[in-house]
Amino acid sequence: MIDPALTQLMRMLMRAAVRQGWRLVKKPAGAFFTLFMLAMVSFGLMPTVVMALGDQKQPSSIIAELLGSSIPVLMYAAAAAMVSTDSGKALLELKPPELQFVLAGPFTNSQILSYRLLTFGIGWLPLSFFFSVFLLPHFGSLLGGFLGIALGGAFITMIAFQYTLVRSRISPTGLRAIRWCAVASLALIALEVAQQLLWSSEAYSVAMISRAINGGWAARGLTFPFRPFALLMERPVGIEWLWSLLTSAALVAGITVSCYRTNGGFSELAVEGVARRQKKLERIRGGNVYGVSTSNVERPQMLPTFGWLGGVGPVAWSQVTSAIRRTGRLVPGLILIGMVAAIAAAVLLRFSPDAIPDPVRTYAVPIALAASAYVGFLVSITAQSGFSANRRLLTWYQTLPIRPMAIAMGMVSGTATVLIAIECAFCLPALVVSSLTLVQSLSVVFAGGAFSLAFASMTNFISAVTGLRPMPSGTPDVFQGARALIFMMILGLSMTPIMLFAVGSAAIAGVLVGFSWTFCSIAAGLAMLAGLPVMWWYSGIRFVDSEFLGD
């Protein structure tokens, strides 16, 4: 199924990756960071292992119960998003040297596809085991959780592969119809959930929300192929678990066989990917970094300059301008939708004051902040601004006569601007329907803005210190599929101390001056902002002193 030469290529890439990692670990900064991450991971896994090995069943949080019961819906949403965004192209893409080696040999399309699938599997299986251990208390067994995550992720990825392999045989109208159907199906599920939540006379509970998410006819029909993977994670080892395992394996095997049957244009897709990358590099060398049209590049600047501001102004202006061009119409579109939703909510409350339940109105702003944080996370990891941008684009900033801390502060502004704009778009309708006072609501919004700034700063900090990127370009080694997930894991672990300090500060403020939305939110926001200057200072120094060898 795979040529021995391709197997040897994988072994060589793995050895090169291990050598590169060992060289980083031997440096003092790399050794300290490695020990720090091992300690963080150990402390994160320790409560999970204790809960899993304990005799008594520990109560799960509401969010964990909702996510556990909604695994099929989440899996379908991930598959639909990958199809609508055509993510299979990036997953199937090979690095130019790899492609030259592959095309120079007498390899068939099936052997090349096997090579790409094996490199993906080598990176995905260890991560699946880590996630299964981390979520062990919520699974029926460790083996079931590992197999469910591994097979479920493989199934979603193979769906994206299959769509990419057959898209050359489908007309442009058919491709647009497929993408629109994927987006429309997600919107239909969301409308069903909203209808059942708003018009249900039953009191809000985990079971009620779970039925609203999974009980609609659209959710049941569209998520039916993904249910065996959820059952494989939830059930203990037994006959039913074995049946779920066989069904899941059959689904993965079936779509894999379909990919092999339709892989006639795989070599052409790989060549097309290299051509896109070369065209992008030529465009970047020409100054058109974000791929906007020539008319947009030559038009007068629409964003006024920020002034010097100790060196922060020019860097911040560059990052904000790049972020606006990078996201295009996304952020203005979200703000427009937020304004329309706010007007609609105001009209609805005027004619039907009891249409929205009191619990929803009380927690409208926190719910909007949580939703904006999720959307902002997805946008920020694809925008690649600040220190997360392509390394070749960052060398220019190292030549500026600006202090390192000023560079780091300016670098944060692009991602922070996008995150805060998305937060404002989500909070507009929430402010209208919220039953809190305006001061209380704005205090919660301030805490959300502080979280956005801390999140953007931490993203830049990790990129400057470790060299990792949220979305690594190319295929440097067989672990390229795992690099983005490793970055997200590091980001989540690094944000944990900040969030714990914010929660502790809010609790202390509540004890001292009384528990209220205003004081607790302001205290939490100030706590998240307290450590940012140190983070900017260190990340700026590491960035200026670093040497970029290219992606």
Residue pairs with C-beta under 8 A, 6 or more apart in sequence:
1 110
1 111
1 114
2 111
2 114
2 115
2 118
3 105
3 107
3 111
5 105
5 107
6 102
6 107
6 111
6 112
6 114
6 115
9 98
9 101
9 115
10 115
10 118
10 119
10 122
10 478
13 119
13 477
13 478
14 122
14 477
14 478
16 477
17 476
17 477
17 478
17 479
20 477
24 30
25 31
25 34
29 465
29 542
33 465
33 466
37 490
37 493
40 493
40 494
40 496
41 493
44 134
44 493
44 496
45 133
45 134
48 133
48 134
48 135
48 136
48 137
49 133
49 136
51 58
51 136
51 137
52 136
52 137
52 142
58 137
60 68
60 137
60 138
62 206
64 138
65 206
65 210
66 206
66 209
66 210
66 213
67 74
68 138
68 234
69 206
69 210
69 213
69 214
70 210
70 213
70 214
71 152
71 226
71 229
71 230
71 233
72 214
72 219
72 223
72 224
72 226
72 227
72 229
72 230
73 189
73 213
73 214
73 219
73 223
75 152
75 155
75 156
75 223
75 226
75 229
75 230
76 185
76 189
76 222
76 223
76 226
77 186
77 189
78 156
79 155
79 156
79 159
79 160
79 226
80 182
80 183
80 185
80 186
81 87
81 182
81 186
82 88
82 156
82 157
82 159
82 160
82 163
83 159
83 160
83 163
83 178
83 179
83 182
84 179
84 182
84 183
86 163
86 164
86 167
86 179
87 160
88 160
88 161
88 162
88 163
88 164
88 165
89 164
89 269
89 273
90 273
91 120
91 157
91 160
91 161
91 164
91 481
92 116
92 161
92 164
92 266
92 269
92 270
92 273
93 270
93 273
93 274
93 277
93 474
93 475
94 102
94 116
94 270
94 273
94 274
94 475
95 474
95 475
95 476
96 274
96 277
96 278
98 475
99 270
99 271
99 274
102 112
102 115
102 267
102 270
103 267
103 270
103 271
107 115
109 263
109 264
109 265
109 266
109 267
110 260
110 263
112 266
112 267
112 270
113 259
113 260
113 263
113 266
117 256
119 475
119 478
119 480
119 481
120 157
120 481
121 154
122 478
122 479
123 478
123 479
123 480
123 481
123 482
124 150
124 153
124 154
124 157
124 481
124 482
125 150
126 482
127 482
127 485
127 486
128 146
128 149
128 150
128 153
129 146
130 489
131 145
131 149
132 139
132 142
132 145
132 146
132 148
132 149
133 142
135 145
136 142
136 145
138 145
139 145
139 148
139 233
139 234
140 233
140 234
140 235
140 236
140 237
140 241
141 236
141 237
141 241
143 237
144 232
144 233
144 234
144 235
144 236
144 237
144 241
144 245
145 233
147 232
147 245
147 248
148 229
148 230
148 232
148 233
148 248
149 233
151 229
151 232
151 248
151 249
151 251
151 252
152 226
152 229
152 248
154 252
155 225
155 226
155 229
155 248
155 251
155 252
155 255
158 252
158 255
158 256
158 259
159 255
161 259
162 255
162 258
162 259
162 262
163 178
164 269
165 259
165 262
165 263
165 265
165 266
165 269
166 262
167 175
168 265
168 268
168 269
169 262
170 178
185 218
185 222
188 218
189 216
189 218
189 219
189 222
192 212
192 216
192 217
192 218
192 219
193 212
193 213
193 216
193 219
196 211
196 212
196 215
196 216
197 209
197 212
197 360
198 355
198 356
198 357
200 208
200 212
202 208
204 357
204 359
213 219
214 220
214 223
225 251
228 244
228 247
228 248
228 251
229 244
229 248
231 240
231 241
231 244
232 241
232 244
232 245
232 248
235 241
235 244
277 473
277 474
280 291
283 289
283 291
284 390
284 392
284 393
287 297
288 294
288 297
289 322
289 393
290 322
290 325
290 326
292 325
296 325
301 321
303 317
303 320
303 321
303 324
305 313
305 314
305 317
306 312
306 313
306 314
306 316
306 317
307 313
308 314
309 316
310 403
310 406
311 400
311 402
311 403
311 406
311 407
311 410
312 406
312 409
312 410
312 413
313 410
314 400
314 402
314 410
315 397
315 400
315 402
315 406
315 407
315 409
315 410
315 411
315 413
316 409
316 410
316 413
316 414
318 410
319 385
319 386
319 410
319 411
319 412
319 413
319 414
319 415
319 417
320 413
320 414
320 417
322 385
322 414
323 383
323 385
323 414
323 415
323 417
323 418
324 331
324 417
326 383
326 384
326 385
327 379
327 383
327 418
330 379
331 418
331 421
331 422
331 425
334 375
334 421
334 422
334 425
334 426
335 421
335 424
335 425
335 428
337 425
338 424
338 425
338 426
338 427
338 428
338 429
339 428
341 428
341 429
342 428
342 429
342 431
342 432
344 429
345 356
345 429
345 432
345 433
346 432
348 355
348 356
349 355
349 356
349 432
349 433
356 433
358 435
360 367
360 433
361 433
361 434
361 435
362 434
362 435
362 436
364 429
364 430
364 431
364 433
364 434
364 435
365 427
365 430
365 431
365 434
365 436
365 441
365 444
365 445
366 444
367 430
368 426
368 427
368 429
368 430
369 423
369 426
369 427
369 444
369 445
369 447
369 448
369 451
371 426
372 419
372 422
372 423
372 425
372 426
372 427
372 448
373 423
373 448
373 451
373 452
373 455
375 422
375 426
376 418
376 419
376 422
376 423
376 452
376 455
377 455
379 418
379 419
379 422
380 415
380 418
380 419
380 455
380 456
380 459
380 470
381 470
381 471
381 484
381 488
382 470
382 471
383 414
383 415
383 418
384 390
384 469
384 470
384 471
385 411
385 414
385 415
385 418
386 411
386 412
386 414
386 415
386 456
386 459
386 460
386 463
387 394
387 408
387 411
387 459
387 460
387 461
387 463
387 464
387 539
387 543
388 415
388 459
388 460
388 463
388 469
388 470
390 473
390 551
391 548
391 549
391 550
391 551
392 548
392 550
392 551
394 543
394 548
395 548
397 407
397 411
397 543
398 543
398 544
400 407
402 410
403 540
404 537
404 540
404 541
404 543
404 544
405 533
405 536
405 537
405 540
405 541
406 540
407 540
407 543
407 544
408 460
408 464
408 535
408 536
408 537
408 539
408 540
408 543
409 536
409 540
411 460
411 543
412 453
412 456
412 457
412 460
412 536
415 455
415 456
415 459
415 460
416 452
416 453
416 456
416 457
419 452
419 453
419 455
419 456
420 449
420 452
420 453
423 445
423 448
423 449
423 452
427 445
427 448
430 441
431 438
431 441
431 445
434 441
436 444
436 517
439 518
440 516
440 517
440 518
440 521
441 517
443 517
443 518
443 519
443 521
443 522
443 525
444 517
444 521
446 521
446 522
446 525
447 502
447 521
447 522
447 524
447 525
447 528
449 525
450 524
450 525
450 526
450 528
450 529
451 502
451 525
451 528
453 528
453 529
453 532
454 495
454 498
454 528
454 529
454 532
455 495
457 532
457 535
457 536
457 539
458 491
458 494
458 495
458 498
458 535
459 470
459 491
460 539
461 494
461 535
461 538
461 539
462 468
462 487
462 490
462 491
462 494
463 469
463 470
464 539
464 540
464 542
464 543
464 546
465 538
465 539
465 542
466 490
467 546
468 483
468 486
468 487
468 490
469 483
469 484
469 487
470 484
470 487
470 488
470 491
471 484
472 480
472 483
472 484
472 551
473 551
474 480
474 551
476 551
498 527
498 528
498 531
499 528
501 527
501 528
501 530
501 531
502 524
502 525
502 527
502 528
503 524
504 527
505 523
505 524
505 526
505 527
506 520
506 521
506 523
506 524
506 527
507 520
508 523
509 519
509 520
509 522
509 523
510 516
510 519
510 520
513 519
